[in-house]
């Protein structure tokens, strides 16, 4: 098992006045990283191509609470899935996934995007990988799709309309769309949302290898110390599954 903790700290506010020399200095709020653990599947469990894998994630945070007591919002937990043809690539990948900027995904979750969309499976709306492939070579895709996110749209992917999202700004919508288009083209990378559930492993790749692994990384970003959301910290935990022939 492997664990990483990655802090996401906000920028300090601009100081407009200088405190007196004898004024006490403000004490920075302390915030420990949440404890995140994948409880299923276990390390070195076997997996097969194009098969269902069930998963479960436990989260415990001093301020936010514990998932076992239903104190953690389920859609704030993510499971990142990576398929590697060589087990020797695992450590390098874990360094990369620990630094991934998942802020756009957390914003999507807060805006209920995952009610209709998933990364790789059609739900009510198209999956993110289908969207990324359709607009891969469209120069103004970010701008045009962001406007559809804000105002709603219908007819592009079928009869079911996409509702408008007036709670978002155009810049937030652009950030989300850009993330979708950039991060959903690789069939060896995917993600699911929630503390527990199931996902289908990718279809058998053309690349032959006797050493394929599936690396699962669970992440949860807490809400920061009391009255200090800028101190939010991410906790993470990974397990490596071996391909079973």
ABEGO torsion letter per residue (X at the ends): XBBBBBBBBBBBBBBABBBBAABBBBBBBBBBBBBBBBAOBBBGBBBBBGBBBBBBBBBBBAAAEBAAAGABBAAABBBBBBBBABAAAAAAAAAAAAABBAAAAAAAAAAGAAAABBAABBBABBBAAAAAAAAAABAAAAAAAAAAAAAEBBGAAEABBBBBBAABBAAAAAAAAAAAAAAAABAABBBBBEABEBBBBBBBBABBBAABBBBBBBBBBBAEBBGBAAABBBBBBBBBBBBBX
